[in-house]
Amino acid sequence: MSAAPKTAANPVPRPPAPALREDKTFELADMFKMLGDPSRLRIVIATLEGPVAVSDIADRLGLSLSLVSHHLRLLRAARLVTADRRGKQIFYRIHDQHVAHVISDMIAHVNEDVE
């Protein structure tokens, strides 16, 4: 007996969604709000390849140093990026692989060809 084809009426089975307390729901929503700003999203994407200095992010994205620093403070508070001080410079990187996977997966999703 063959399996039924996977269609909208017969979707691929998925595991149940993980439980999320109400306070964590608000925290997650705030993280997505942070990523809703194009400049902040571009900054987070710039940190995917490894630690990068604030000045390099500003130069690469064509943004002012003060604006990048402001966004990085917000992103750090939201646990989306992490800072490492090396001498007088601060280098930022993606907070962890969970965040990296979400961003990378969404980039792949928007880059898919739509028919």
Summary of the structure (lengths in Angstrom):
residues: 115
radius of gyration: 18.3
end to end distance: 31.8
largest distance: 67.6
contacts: 258
relative contact order: 0.12
helix: 51%
strand: 12%
